[in-house]
Each structure stands twice: as C-alpha cells, then as structure tokens.
Amino acid sequence: MIELSGGRRQAIYLEKDCVYRPWNSWSDSVHLLLNYLQAQGFTQSPRFLGQSEQGQEILSFIDGDVYNYPLQGPIASETALVSAAKLLKQFHQHSASFLKTIDYKSLPWMLESNEPIELVCHGDFSPYNVALRGELVVGVFDFDTAHPGSGLWDVAYAVYCWAPLKTGTVASIGTGLNRWPQQLRRARIFCDNYGLNAKQRRRLPSLMAKRLQALVNFMLKQASAGESCFIENVEHGHHLGYLADIDYINAHADELIDGLLN
C-alpha cells in the first residue's frame, strides 16, 4: 500500500485505485451521501466500495494532481478557481436534493449542523481536497467534514480557502501590498462563478468569521476530549492562526464586501 499525505498521519492508504481510510462514527452518514451522489451521476466524488478486514472504509480513488499551500502552479490558476466554484455549486445542487431523502437529525456528523439547513455541506472544500487535470478541477474528496447547513456557510469557508484570506506566510498568496488585491480578486472570481447574489455577498465576511470560530471551538473541544491530533494542533498553535485570520477578515470586511459587489 502507498501512504497518502493528508490530515491523518499513517491513516490513509492507496492500493489498486482503492483508498483505505479510518471508519469513524459519522462514516455511515458520509457513505449515504457518496452513494446518492453516484446514483445522481455526480462522478467527481469517490464511490463507497465497502469495508476492509481491518475495519477501514474503502473508497474509489479520484485520479488527478493534488496540491497544498502555498498555492503555486496550476492550483493557483484562474481556471482552477473558476472550475472549483462551479464544482461546488454542482455538488450543492445534488446535496440539497439528498437532504430531502434523509432524516439528518438522526444521523451522526463530524461537525455540528448550522442553521438554516438547506443541504449537506462538504465542510472543507479547499485546494488540498480537490484533484486537477491540468488547471481544471475534476474531482473532490475527503467528505469527513460533511454536515447539514446552508450553501452560503459552505461557500464562506471555500472562499476563505481559495482566495485564500489567510495571514500565514505559507498559506497566503502574494506578498506585502500585492497580497490583498490578489485575495480580493480571487474571492470575487469564486463568488461570480458560484453565483452568489448581492445579499449573499454582503453576508460573506461575517459568515467566514463565524465559520472559522466554529472550527477553533471544534479543535479546542476535541483537544480537551483527548484527541491526539487536535492536541498536537493546539500545542503547535494552529488555532491561533485561525483567530488571526478572523481578525484579518473582520478588519477588511467593508473592503471585501465592496470588492465583491463592485
């Protein structure tokens, strides 16, 4: 087996176009979603194939090039940005209809639901969770963070990740005075191609900050519960980076809204 890089060390493996991942308490809910997406012809997500003898979930491999921060090369292209926004929109159309087929309150999810409940969010639609062919985003994976919420809730985090509206030097794009114009331009392109209206764009900065605070709260809660990976994240100050990004977004909220509208 080939170990795949990702958020879990020594936990995700590839063998013969099959991905072996940990089976979690929320996995059954994710598998329902993945099966529905495939049945609806949304083939840009993994197929659920079964359970291994070791108790892992087995998913189909999404073929393509994968990237991480800093955004450089094809993943930083406008084509990737545009195709990512359109793919998220397409996923949301299917996940909204999926929501009507389930009793979401009775199902376990990794993250808490967020009102209003319109669809099932991906929860982490970021550059490191998509596959590219050339500059075109052709697939999305890692649905562990899927949870009921609104399209705008999911878009808020996606724009934060793809602009990216981050303060850290590794995850940011551009330098110095050049950084903000690039971030604003990329945020506008994503919103344009997803199809956000003016009312939704005005709400985006506050929802970004709220989504990031929810992430920080989740990290701290998991660390307090003894989850080793989150304990390590908190010890390394990862949550402080998100808090700094919240301050950054709040400080630029008016400029961001203006840039998204005009």
N, C-alpha and C positions, 0 to 999 in steps of 0.2 A: 504493500500500500504506500501511496505517496501522501505525506502530510501536507495539508493545505494551510497556508497562512491565514490568520483571521483573529477574531477576538478571543478565542479559546485556545490556549496552548495545548498541543498534543491531544486534540479532541476531534478534529475534522480530517477525514482521510478520503483519498480518491483511489478507486480501483475499477478498471474496466468501465469507465464512463458512469460509475456509480459513486455517489458521495455518502460517506458514513458519518453521521453526526449524533451527538448525545440526544437521547429521548428524554424530554422534560415533561413536567406536569401539564404544560399547555400544548404539547405537541399534537395531541388528537385534534384540537381546535384548528391548528395550522394545517393539518392534513386534510381536514374537511374543506378548508379554503382552497388549497392547492388542487384537490380533486375537482372542485367546482370550476376553477379557472380552466383546467384542461378540458373539461366537458363543454365549456363555452367557447373553446377554440383559442384561448389565450395561452399560447405555447411559449411565451417569453419567460415563464416561471418554471421552476423544477416540477417534475412529477413525483408523487409519493409512490415508492415501489414496494415498501414493506419494512419489516424489522429483521435485523441480523440476529444470529445466535447469541451475540454478546449484548443484545438489547438495544442496539443503536437504530435510529431511523435510517432508511436508505432512500436517497433521492436521486433523480437523474441529474447529470452534470450539465450545467449551462456553459456551452462552449463559447470561447471568446477571450479577448485580452482583458485583464483586470489591472486596476491601478489603485494607488492610495495617495494621500497627501505627501508632499506638495503637488498640486495639480500642474503637471507638465506634459507636453506632447499631446497625443490625440484626446485624452480625457479633458484637457483644458480648452479644446476647440469649441467654436460656436456650434458646430454640427452636433457634437456630443451633448451640449447644453440643451439645444432645441429638441433633439430626439429623446433626451431624458424626460423633459417636461411632457412631451406628447405621450411617452410610455406610461408615465404616472397617471395621466388623465385617462388613458385607456384602461389601466388597472382599476382605477376608481369606478369607472362605469360598470365593470364586472363585479367589483366587491360590494357595490351598492345593491345590486340585484341578489348577490349571495346573502347579504344581511337579511333579506326577506324570507329566506329559506330556513333560518335557524332561530333558536331562542338564545340570543347572545348572552343574556344574563345568567344562563345555566351553564355556560361553557367557561373553562379556565383560560385566562390570557396572561401573558408575562407582565404586561403593563395594564394599568387601570383604564377603564373606559373614560372617554371625555365627551361631555355633552356639547352640542347636540349630536345624537347618534344618527349618522346618515349612511355610513358604510364601514367597512373594515379597513383601517389604515395599514400601510406597510410598517410604519413606525421608525424606519431607518433607511429611507430612500436616499442614499448618499453615493458619492462617486466610488466608494470601495465596495459597494454591493450591487454593481451592475457589470455586465460583460459587453465589450465592444468588438466590432469588426471594422477595422479601420478607425474612423472617427464616429461611427454610428453605434448608438446604444441599442443592443439587440436582445438583452435579457436582464432580469433582476432576480436576485436570490437573497437568502437569509431572511426568512419571514418570521423568525422567532419573536420579534417585537410587534407583530401584527396585533391590533386591538381595535375595538369599536370606537369610532369617533367621527369627526367631520372631515370632508375633503380639505378644507382650509387648515385644519390642525395638522394634517399630514404635509400639506404644501409648505406650511410655515417652516417646518424642520428641514424639508427638502431644499428650500431656497437658502436657508442658513448654511446648509452643507455645500450647495453647488455654487453660491456666489463667490467664495464662501465668506460669510460675515463673521470671520474669526480673527482674533487678535494675536494668536500664537504665530511665531515666525515660520514654523514648519507647515502649518495648515493654511496659512494665508496665501493670498495671490497678489503679486505686485509688491512694491516697496515704497516706503515714505509717502510723499504726496500723490504718487501714482496709484496707491492701493485703493483708496475709497472710490475714485471714478470707475475703476475696473469692477469692484464689488457691486456698485450701483448698476452699472451697465448689465452685468450678468444676472442680477436679480430681476431687472426689467425684462430681459430676454426670456427668462424662465416663466415669469408671470404671463407674458404675452402669449407664449406657446402652450401654456396650460389652459389659458383662457379665463383668468381672473377678471372680474368686473371691478369698477371703481370702488364700490363699497367694501369689497373683499380686500383690495389693496390697502385701503386705509386701516384695516384691522391687522394687517400682517405683522408690523413690528411688535405690537403688544402680544400677539399670539406667539411669536418667536420667543420672546422673553418668558412667557408663561410656560411654553413647551420645554425650554432649557431649565427652568426652575424645577419643573416636574422631573426632569432627568436627574438633576442634582439630588432632589429629595429621594428618588428611587435608589441612586447609588449609595447614599448615606444609610438608607433603611436596610439595604442588602448587606452592607458592610457591618452594620450593628447586629444583623442576624447571623453573622459569622461566615458569609460567603467569601471565600478566599480571594477570588479575582477582584471583587469590589473592595475588599480590604486593601489589596495592593494598589488599586487605582486611587483610593483616598490617600494612602500613605505617600504616593507619588504626586499628590496634588492635582489630579485630573479634574476634580470638581471645581477647583479654583479657576481653571481655565474657562470653564463654562460660565462661572459667575462673572469673570472679566468680560466675556462675550455679551452677557446680559447688559452689563453697564455700557458697553460699546454700542449695542443696538439701541438702548434707551437714549443715549446721548445723541445718536444720529437719527432718531425716529422721524422727526419732521422732515429732514432732508431725504430720508428714504421714501417716505410717503410722496413727497413732491416729485422725486425722481421716477417713482413707479407710475405716477399719474400724468406727467408732462414730458 
